[in-house]
Amino acid sequence: MNQERERWKTKLGVILAVAGSAVGLGNFLRFPAKATLNGGGAFMIPYFVAFLLLGIPLMWMEWTLGRYGGKFGHGTAPGIFDSVGKNKFLKYIGAIGVIGPFIILIYYIFIESWTLAYSYFSFSGVLLKNADAESMKNFLVSFQGVAEGAPIWPAYVFFIITFVVNFYFIYKGVQGGIEKLSRWAMPTLILIAIILAIRVLTLGTPDPSVPQQSISNALGFVWNPDYSKLLDAKVWIEAAGQIFFTLSVGIGVILTYASYVDSKEDIALSGLASSSINEFCEVILGGSIIIPAAFVFFGQAGAVDIAKGGVFNIGFVSMPLIFDKLPLGFIFSGLWFILLFIAGITSSISLIQPLISFIEDEFKLKRSTSTIILSIVAFIACQPVIFFIGHGFIDELDFWGGTFFLVVFASVEVFIFLFIMKFNKGWDELHQGALFKIPRIYKFIMKYITPLFLLILLGFYTYQEFISRILLEDVKNPIDKIYMWGARLMIFILLIILFILIHIAWKKRKENRL
């Protein structure tokens, strides 16, 4: 057992840190769009079914495995899996739980920097000079450096600032960095979201000449269920996928965060509390801002078009246009992007921590040294994302890191919890120090329903999208395909390097025992 590993200072700190990891851009951008396009209120039925049968069980399994691995000085999947099973191959399978967050990080941190830039553009009044969707889109692609002749340096400056801020908090450690940030960032995020939600929900009927575009009708549009959608398997897949994204399960982050929890601390209630905070931010706050505001200003058809527009268009094109219609719109626009930036940074630092923990735990390097090494690697890896953004590089990384690895790793975790750790041992570990006893029905759910749910999800996804995605059938530009294969090559190289590092670390450990 490694006594020198850091611990969370307070129970509230770890709850807010895990909630911060889960509450990200998807809560305020992805969720309202998915709910609107998949049956409104009817979407919430499969959403909460997936939350109860898939999200909560996976969350508890990850907290359990993470805290268990922490007893042996391991904070990442390779060491945790090896501690559980003592099988020489498990540590290599665990590499997915380290490389997955890093792949997400190298594009997420660039997108996060846009929110910081746009908060500046909003408060300075520059952004809201764009009067329509087309000019707002042109502003975005020009800022990204995608438009012909547009300089990349403004985006690069904000990327550097965001990158340095992220690694500063990582450098400060679990208590002094991640926990301290989460303790002020999460309350601030919730406060800003409440302010924006109240402003939207008090819009009434902005244009009396169009009485049907009222906030009451807007809420009805979002939440009234279209039950016919429940017969569409895709809606169930979309709902389950949203649960994966929103709870940060299957990524490897919760494993790492839980490894810093004391062995006698409650994890059952802490995990449930962090998940509840995330659901409040997503369902109550996230569902009360974008689509209702779009409905009252642009009507039902306009709101649907905005929901179809994708995450980037929703966040960086549609929302500024909506706020521009309000008195003091530049302030609300600025608050909106600060909200997204805070949601982004609490998530991005959680994506950095697994690889930092891997370097610290398995190579016994100091926090400062680990941070410097990883910051250099991450900075280099971010460059293709920045300069090849117009060729699908981000989309490809998002597919592997944010979709494929996520579902596969979750499936591996369930298998290890049930068959390697053994379910009864895992159940007892979950209840060690617990302040309440988990309902016994969850023994049945975690043993049978959750793995079956995952298999069905993986099967449908493979059938519907995986093959065509592997072959890049939807990519029409041959040049883009080259860049996307380049992204795959980068992932493969990073994975091979990680395999080598795992081999070296375990070889050194074996030599030290002799």
KAFENLIN-V651630 format. One line per field, one symbol per residue. ss: DSSP state (H for helix, E for strand, C for the rest). psi: psi as a letter, one per 40 degrees, with the letter a starting at -180 (. if undefined). A space follows every 50 residues. Layout:
ss=???
psi=???
//
This chain:
ss=CCCCCCCCCCHHHHHHHHHHHHCCHHHHCHHHHHHHHCCECCHHHHHHHH HHHHHHHHHHHHHHHHHHHHCCCCCCHHHHHHHHHCCCCHHHHCCHHHHH HHHHHHHHHHHHHHHHHHHHHHHCCCHHHCCCHHHHHHHHHHHHCCCCCC CCHHHHHHHHHHHHHHHHHHHCHHHHHHHHHHHHHHHHHHHHHHHHHHHH HCCCCCCCCCCCCCHHHHHHHHHCECHHHHHCHHHHHHHHHHHHHHHCCC CCHHHHHHHCCCCCCCCHHHHHHHHHHHHHHHHHHHHHCHHHHHHHHHHH HHHHHHHHCHHHHHHHHHHHHHHCCCCCHHHHHHHHHHHHHHHHHHHHHH HHHHHHHHHHHHHCCCHHHHHHHHHHHHHHHHHHHHHCHHHCHHHHHHHH HHHHHHHHHHHHHHHHHHHHCCHHHHHHHHHCCCCCCCCCHHHHHHHHHH HHHHHHHHHHHHHHHHHHHHCCCCCCCHHHHHHHHHHHHHHHHHHHHHHH HHHHHHHHHHHHHC
psi=hheeiiiididdddddddddddhadddeddddddddefebdddddddddd ddeddddddddddddddddddefheidddddddddfhedddddeddeddd dddddedddddddddddddddddeeddeeheidddddddddddeediheh iedddddddddddddddddddeaddecddddddddddddddddddddddd eedbgdgdegdegiddddddddehhgeddeehddddddddddddddefie deddddddeehideihddddddddddddddddddddeeccdddddddeid dddddddeeidddddeddddddddeiifdddddddddddddddddddddd ddddddddddddefiiddddddddddddddddddddefdefedddddddd decddddddddddddddddddhddddddddeheieihhhddedddddddd ddddddddddddddddddddefdehdhddddddddddddddddddddddd ddddddddddddd.
//
